[in-house]
């Protein structure tokens, strides 16, 4: 029942938002690695779906419903701020917290503080003991951040919500009804995400993750909270050093799930970029690599082209001038004279300075911009 409500609300919200986008459609548009325009409005629509469904979930205590709605709204709010006003100057928890320690306020730092506060407020609503409330806050904020870290390829974050939330649905109970809200909202907009027509962005990933975190924390025992918090903290710490994208690409089962429903690789080849007068590089069938070596350094914002023009679109794809071309892994990119520019489809990672770095070949990335701070 709750999942159906979330699905209906998310679809309705998406239709309304795309018909009349707040601030104009251009504000929410980004270009992906194929040079195609997509919208970030999937995120707010998913958040609305999860919030509405959680607010009317049957058989759920009022405090729990309020906690889920609060977490989803906070995730969407701070995520939208980071989507529209975020910068790439600082990345990961270390970068943002380091900036805050020096008195520098970053969009990611604001999001860390905001999600932490929202997580604590939600924890107070779903737990009784002070220690359990703090642990619940870690679970809520940690889940919001983790889902956002997965939003680097089409459909990946939504699939993560479905995989993490489905076991709770099977167990049943009030917490299951809460989990059904983000699961239903994620499923409702998955086709647009997989079709690369839209993306969750920070707004959607943080909102769905926070709502899922409330479901995981609501009524859980202290042992359960400790276990969940430890796993989330461990994965977040690992993301500072390890690329989840490379791990997924290197595991057959995970890669199969990751590619399920995605557009054919052949479509990526057709969208390979060619810049007139500067040589061309054919797109690799293997897709693209993340612009950062770790997932803490690249969140949903790394999938979208920023308004500042950090990436340039040319023809039907996107390329970045890096001076002399650097060959990508396994010959994914081919030099075509000193002016040749490896395309994202060739498996090259584009750094903030525009230089091309070897990042291995992994499944196709949903868009072109350089990394944006993760929080």
N, C-alpha and C positions, 0 to 999 in steps of 0.2 A: 504493500500500500504506500509506504513512505517512498520507496524507490520510484514508483510510478508518478507520485506527486512531484518528485525531484526532476524526473525526466520531462514531464509536461511543463513545469515551471521554467526549466532551463531552455527548452525549445522555444517556448513563447517569448522569453526574455531575449533570446538570440535574434529571433525574427524582428522583434520591436527595435532592438538596438541597431541592427544592421540597416533597418529601414530609416531610422533617424538617429544617427550616431551623435552622442553628446560632444559638442565642440566641432562637429564635422567629421566625415569619414576619414579624411586625410590624417587627422591627428592619431588615429589608431592603425594606420596602414604601415606595413613594413614589406621589404622585399626578401624573398628567400633565396637559397643558393641557385635556383633555376632562373632568377630574375623575375619571378612572378609575384604579384602583389597578394598579400594575405592580411587579415585583420586580427587585432588583439582583442576584439570584442567577445571572443569566446570566453575569455577569463571572467569578465563581469557577469556574463550570462550564466556561467557555471556556478558562480558564487551566489547569484540570486536563486537559482534552482535549489542549491544545498540549503540556503538559509530558510527559504519558504517551507521546504519539506521538513526540516528539523523543527521549525516552529510549530508545526501541526502534527508531528509524529504521534500516533496513538499509543497509549500505554507507557508513556515516558514521563518521568517526574518533571514538573515545570522548571525546576532549577537546571536540570540537564538540558532541556530544550533551549533555555536561555543561554547556557554555556556554549552550546553548539552554534547558535545563531550569532552570538557575540564573537566567537573565534572566527567564523566564516567572514563576517563583516570586517573585522579587523584585518584578516589576511588579505581580503580584497582591497581594502583601503590603502594599506601600506604597500601592497604589491602594485597597485595602480600608480601610486606615487613613484615607485622605483621604475616601473615601466616607462612612464612619461617624462620623468625628471632625473632619472638615474644617470650616473657617469661611470666611466671605466677606470677612474684614477686609483681606486682601492678595490681589492678583491678578497673574498673569503673572510671568515671571522677574524683571522689574524690582522688582515689589512684594515678592516673597518674598526675593530676595537683599538688597534694601534693609532688610527686617526683620531678616534674619540679621546684617547688618552692625551693626545697633543692638542686637544681643543678644537679639532677639525671635525665638522659635522658632514657626513656623507649620506647619500640616500640609503645605502645599505646599512649604515649605522643607525639611522632613524628606524629602519625596518626591524633591526635586531632588537632595539629597545621596545619598539611598539609591539612586536609579536611576543616578546618576553612578558610584557605587562598584560597583554591579552591572555596569554597562557596562564598566568598567575590568577587572573580574575576568573577564568574558566575553571581552574583547579579548585578555587574556593567554592565554586558552585557544585562541583561533582564529588568532592571529598570532604571529610570532616576533620581529620587530624592535621595539624600544621605541617608535619613532615610529609604526609601523603599529598597535601595540597602543592607543596613545592615540587615533589616528584611528578605530579600530574601536569604542572606547568612545563616541566622539561619535556614531557611526552607530547604535549600539545604543540609547543613551539618547535620542538625537534622534528616532529612529523611534518609540520608546515615547511620547514627548511629542506627536509629530505626529498619530499615530493617535488619541490622546486628544482633541486639538483638533477632530477631525472628529466626535466623539461628541456632536453637538448636535441631531441629527435621527434619527428611527427608521431603523436600518439603515445609516446613513452610514459609521460607523467600520468596520463589518464589510465593507462594499463597498470601502472604501479598502484593507483588508487583501487582499481578493480581487484587486483591480486591481494593487496593488503586488507581490503575491506570485506571480501567475500567470506572468509572463514568465520568472521563475526556474525554474518547473516545466517550461516548454517547453524550456529549455536543457539540463535534465538534470544529472546529477552529484550529488555528496554535498550540495552547498549546496541543490539542488533538493529533496532529501529533507527537509532542515531546513525549507525554506519551506512544504512541504506540511503541516507540523504546525499552524501558525497559520491557514493557508488552510482546512484541513479543519475546524478548530474554529469558525472564523468562519462557514463555510457551514452547519455543523450547527445553529447557533442563530439563523441569520438570520430564519427564519419567525417566531419569537417576538418578535424585535426589530422587524421590519416590522409585525407585528400589534399592536404596543404592549402586549404582555403582559409583556415584560421588557426590560431594557436592560443594556448592557455595564458602564456606569459606569467609574470610573477603574480598578477592579480588572481588568476584562476588556480595556479598551482599552490600558492600559499593559502588560499581560501579552502580549497578541497582538502589540503593536507591538515590544516588546523581543525576543520570539522571532523576529519577522520581521527585526529589525535584525541579529540574530546571523547569520541566513541571508544577509543582504546583505553582511556583513563577513567571513564565513568564507572564507578562501582568496583574498580579493580582492587585486588588485595595489595598490601604493601610489597609482597614478594613479586607480584605481577608488575607493579609499577617500577620497582627497582630493575627488573629484567628488561622491560621495555625501554626505560630511560638509558640503561647501560648500552643496549644495542644501538639506540639512536645516537648517543654521544660517540660511540665507537665508529659508526658509519660516517658521522660528520667529521670526526678527526681523520679518518681514512681518506675522505674526499679532498683533504688538504694536500695529500701526497700521491694519491692514486686516481687515475681517470676511470670512472665507472664505465664510460663509453668503451674504452679499450678492453676492460674486463668482459663486458657484454659481448663485444665483437669476437673475443677469443674463446667464448664458450658456446658450443653449438646449440644447446638447448635455449640459453638466454637469447642468443642471436636470432633464433627461429621465432621466439615470442616477440622480440623487438621488431622484426621485419613483417610480422603478420599484419596483413591489411594495408601495408604501405604501398605507395605507387611503385610500379615496376622500375627496376634499375635502368632499363632501356630508356625510360623517360628522362632520366638524368643525363644520359649521353646526348639526347636530342637538345638539351638545354645548355650544353657546354658553351662557354663564353669565348668570343673572338673580338679582340679590340683592333680596329682598323689601323694599319700602319705600324703595328708593334708586334706582329707575329701572333700565332695562336697555339693553344695547347689543347689536345683532345681530352674530354672528360673521361675519368676512369670509371669502369663498370662497378667498381667496389664502393663508390660513394665518396663521402667527404670525411675529414677528420675534424675534431673539435679544435677551436682556436686556442685552447689552453691545455696544458698538460694534466691538469687536475680539474675535477668537476666543481671543486670549491671556487675555482677561478672563473667558472662559466655557468651562469644560470639561464633562465629563460630569455633574459635580455640578449644573450649571445646569439640567439637565433634570429634576432630582428635587426634590420638596418637602422642605425640611429639617424636622427634628423641632422646631425652635424656632418653627415656624409663621410663616416669612417670607412665606408665601403662604396665603391663606384659601380653602378650598373651599366653594362654595355651589351647591346644586342639582346639576345634572349637569355643571357646568363650574367654572372658578375665576376669581375676580376679586380685585382688590386696591384697597382704598379709597385714592384719591389726592386726596381733596378734590374740588375742581371738576374736571370732566372735561376732558381735552385731546384735541382731535381728532387722529386718526391720519392717516397719509398717504392722499391721494386719497379722503378721506372714509370711510376704513375704519371709523372709530368715529363715532357720532353722539351729540351731546350730548342728554341727556334731563333737563334741569334741572341745577341746581348739584350735585346728588348723583349724577349718572350716572357709572358706572365702566367704562372701556373694558376689555373682555375680551382675553385673550392672542390669541384668534382674530381680533381686529380689527386685528392688526398693530402693537399698541402694545408698547413695551418697558417692563418694570417695573424700576425701579432699586431699590437697596438701601433708600432712604428711603421707598419706596412711591409716589414720584411717577411720573407717566406721561410717557415721553419718546417723541418721534417717531423711529421706527426703520425706516420703510419697510415694505413688505409682501413677505414672503418665504414659501417653503413651510413648512407646519406644523411647529412644534416639538414634540418628544416630551413635554415636560412644563412645569411651571409655575414652579419656583423661580427666584429671582434668581441672578446669576452666582456661581460658586465658583471660587476660585483655580486657575489652570492651572499645571502644572509639567511 
